Amino acid sequence: MDDILNNDDAFAARAPATAEDREDAEIVAGLGTRLRALRKEQGLTLQGLAERSGVSRAMLSKMERSEKVPTLSTIVRVAKGLNMTLSSLLGAQPDASAVSVLRARDRIVYRDPQTGFEREALSPAHVPQDVEIVRHRLPPGRSTGWLPSYPVPTEKYVLVQAGTLTAEVDGEAHVLETGDTLFFAVTGPYRFTNEAANETAYLVVMVRRAAG
């Protein structure tokens, strides 16, 4: 829980050097612009969003100015405070077409600057976005950190594609090997950890249920 409550300073500044770094910088620059626009669209002040998300006003201001790359737990809390998906916050464009193709080159990839955790959105941003598919990659010895629950009832289906994954849900740790699957309803904080010596890759299917 401490990871969730005390992670406002969990940012890492990086000077773009590689193509990957430049891509990350472009995503972060776009994030700042979108965050400011979305906050104002909802009639929220920085303090108001800080109270709804649990991310401090100072950190939100830094994000809007695109000064630093937010960690996963920070950006997830901001999306929750805005009552929207992380993919939408990162810039996924809605597509209500009956048949939709999302090219590999166009997929949005987010990288946590501290852990190297990588999140790649695989599904088009349908409206309403009741189902979302993402691919996660975790370097050896790294964790997503504790992640909060969602504003609406949400279920997760996890499929380990490579490596070993430890999922901590409802106070219990589940060790998953390649090919194993896991289902859980998100009712509280949870986290994924790679305790092995090799990278772990896993798919996550998120299903959002209508409240009530």
N, C-alpha and C positions, 0 to 999 in steps of 0.2 A: 504493500500500500504506500510506503514512503516514496516509491518511484513515481506514483501518480500525484501525490500531494506536494512533493518538493522537487519538482523537475523543471521549474521556470527558467533556471539558469542553464539548462541542458541544451546548449546551442554550440555549434562549432563553426567558426569562420574559416573559409577556404578560398584561396586565390586560384581561380580557374587556370589549369595548366594543360590537362588532357582534354580530349573530345568529350569524355564522360563528365569531367568537371564542368566544361562549358555547357553541356546539356543540363546538368543540375542547376547551374546558375540561371539559365533561362527559365526553368521551371519555377525557381524561387522568386525570380523577378515578376513572373506572371502571377504567382500566388499572392504577393503583396498587393498588387493592383486589384485582384479579384476579392481579396479579403476586405479591403477598404470599401469596395463597391457593395459587397454583400452585407457588410455591417450597416452601412448607411441605408441600404434598401430595406432592411428590417427595422430601421429607426433606432439602432443601438449606438450608444456612445462606447468608447473604449472601456470605460468602467463597467458599463452594462454587460458587455460581452465578457469581460473579465469575471464578473459575478456568475454568469451563466456557464462559463467553460471551466473555471478554476485555473485559468492561465492569467498571470498578472498583467495589469494594464501596461507596464513597461515592456514586457515581452511581446504583447500584441502590437505595440507601437513599433518595435524593432522588426516584427514580421511584415507589417504594412510598408515599412520603408525598405524592405528587401535587404536588410543588412546582414542577416545570418540565416543559416539553414536550420529549421526547427527539427527536433528529434521526433520520432514516431509518436511517442505518448503525448507530446505537446500538440502536434498537429491533429491527432485524433480527438483530443479534448476540444480543440477549436471547432472542428467539424460538428461535434456533438452540441456545442454551444450555439451553433448556427442552425441546428436541426437539419443537417444535410449529410450526404455521404462524403467520405474522404475523396473518392474519385471525382465527384462534382466539384469539391473545393479545389482540387488539383488541376481542374480545367477540362474534365470530360464533357463533351458536348452531347446534349440530348439527341437521340435519333429514334423517331417513332415509326420508322419504315417497317413494313411487313417482313422484308428480308434485308438484313444489315450485315455488312462486312467490315470488320475492323482489321486493317492491315497491321502486320507486325511492326512496321516502321512508324506507325502512327500511335502505337500504344503508349500510355503515360506510365513512366517508371519513376518511382520515388525512392531515394536512397537516404537512409539515416546516416548523418555524418559521424556519429559517435560509434555506432555498432557495425556499420556496413550492411545492415538489414536492407533488403530490396523488395519493393512492392510493385508489381506490374499488373495493371488492370487488363483483363482479357475480354471482358464482355462489353458490348456497346452500352452507352448510357441511356437506356430506355426510360420512357416516362409513362407511368410511374415506375420507379426503379425498385421493384420488389425483390428482384434476384440479381446478385452481382457475383462474378467469378474473378478471382485474383490469384496470382502466383507469388509466393513469398520465397525468398532465399535468405538463409541465415548462415553467416560464416561460423567456423568452429569456435566454441566457447562463448557464443554471443546469445543474447536474449532480446526479445521485443520490449522487455520491461512490462510492468503491469499496465494493462489496457482497461479502460472503463467500459461499463455497459452502455447500451444505446437508448435514445429517447423512446423508441418503439420496440415491441417484442421482436427479438432477432434470434435466429437459429444459425448455427455454423456447421458445415460439413467439411472435414479436413481429410485430404488424401496425400500421404507422403510419397513423393515421386523418387527421391533419392536421399540416402542418409538416415539419420535417426533424429526424432523430434520428441521432446518432452513437453506435454501440454498440462498446465496447472489450472484446473477448473474446480470451483467449489471446494477448495481446500485439499484436493487430491491430485497427485501427479500421475499422468498416464504416459508411459514410454511407448512410442510408436516407431516401428521399423518400416523400411521401404515396402510400399504396397498396403500398409495398414491404413484404416480409415477411422475417423472419430466424429461423432455427432454430439453437440451440446447446445442447450438453450443458454443464451448469454443473460445471466441474471445478476452478475456481479463482476468484479475485476478478474482478469485471467491473463495468462502470458504463455508464450512459446519460447523454448530454450533449446539450443543445440549444444549438447554436452559432449559431442563426439569430436574426432580429429579432422573430419571432412565437412564440407559444406552440406547443408540440408536444404532441399527444395520441396515445397509442398503447395498443393492447390487448396484454396478455401472458397467454398460456395456459401454466400450469405443469403439468407431468406428472411425478409422483413414481413412480419404479420401485422395486419390492421389491428390497432388498439381496440379493446372491448370486444 
